[in-house]
Amino acid sequence: MGKAKIYLSGFGPFHGVTHNPTQVIVTTIKEHLSSKQTEYQIDQVNLFEVSIGGVDESFPSFAQPSTADCTIDKIVYVHLGVSSEQKDFRLEKYAYNITDFRVPDERGCQPVSTQISPLLPPSLCTTLPLENIQTQLSQSFPVSISSDPGRFLCNYLYFKSLLNANTQNDTICTQSFHSLFVHVPPFDVIPFEKQMEFVCELLNTITKCVL
C-alpha cells in the first residue's frame, strides 16, 4: 500500500503582515510531529517569499517529487496562507487565472487584471473532496469552504500548484497528485496551539481521503 506524501508550504511576511502565522506553523510542524505516529509523511516544507519572482524561483524544486513512487504514493501539496480579516479556517476550492494586486509584492511587482497564462482556463479546481474534509474537521474547528482565494500571491501559487498536479496526473495517467490551499486567521484570532492542531488534523483527514 502506498503512502501520503505531504509537501507543505507557507509564506513569509508581506505588506501589512509583519508576523505571518503560516511561517511559524510550517517551520515548526516537523518538530511538533516528531514524537507522533501519523499515516502521512511530510516530505518537504517550504517558505515562499510573497512575490511572483520568489514563487517562480522556488516552486519547481519544491513541487518535484523526490523519493515518492508516483504510481503508488499519493502526493498532496498543501499551501497555507494568512487572511487577516477572517475568523475561521478556509479550504479554497478554486484558483483563478488572474493576478490583480491591491499592493505590490515583496519585490515591487503589482500586476493589475493580468492573466497568469493566456493559454490556460480561467480557473482550476482542487481534486480533493472538500465537503467531506470540511465535515470531518468542523467537528472540532471552525472550517468553511471558499471559492475566492483573492487575486494576490495565495491565488497565484495555488493556480501554479493545481496546474502542476493536473499535469503530473496526466503524465502518469493516475490521480496521484492533489493540491489544496488553506487560509488561516491570525494568531490573535485562533492561537498557535489550536492552529497547529488544526493543520495536523487537516493532513490526517486528507490522508484518509486519498489512500
C-alpha positions, 0 to 999 in steps of 0.5 A, a space after each residue: 500500500 502506498 503512502 501520503 506524501 505531504 509537501 507543505 508550504 507557507 509564506 513569509 511576511 508581506 505588506 501589512 503582515 509583519 508576523 505571518 502565522 503560516 511561517 511559524 506553523 510550517 517551520 515548526 510542524 516537523 518538530 511538533 510531529 516528531 514524537 507522533 505516529 501519523 499515516 502521512 509523511 511530510 516530505 518537504 516544507 517550504 517558505 515562499 517569499 510573497 512575490 511572483 519572482 520568489 514563487 517562480 524561483 522556488 516552486 519547481 524544486 519544491 513541487 518535484 517529487 523526490 523519493 515518492 513512487 508516483 504510481 503508488 504514493 499519493 502526493 498532496 501539496 498543501 499551501 497555507 496562507 494568512 487572511 487577516 480579516 477572517 475568523 475561521 479556517 478556509 479550504 479554497 476550492 478554486 484558483 483563478 487565472 488572474 493576478 490583480 494586486 491591491 499592493 505590490 509584492 515583496 519585490 515591487 511587482 503589482 500586476 493589475 487584471 493580468 492573466 497568469 497564462 493566456 493559454 490556460 482556463 480561467 480557473 482550476 479546481 482542487 481534486 480533493 473532496 472538500 465537503 467531506 474534509 470540511 465535515 470531518 474537521 468542523 467537528 472540532 474547528 471552525 472550517 468553511 469552504 471558499 471559492 475566492 482565494 483573492 487575486 494576490 500571491 495565495 491565488 497565484 501559487 495555488 493556480 501554479 500548484 493545481 496546474 502542476 498536479 493536473 499535469 503530473 496526473 496526466 503524465 502518469 495517467 493516475 490521480 496521484 497528485 492533489 493540491 489544496 490551499 488553506 487560509 488561516 486567521 491570525 494568531 490573535 484570532 485562533 492561537 498557535 496551539 489550536 492552529 497547529 492542531 488544526 493543520 495536523 488534523 487537516 493532513 490526517 483527514 486528507 490522508 484518509 481521503 486519498 489512500 
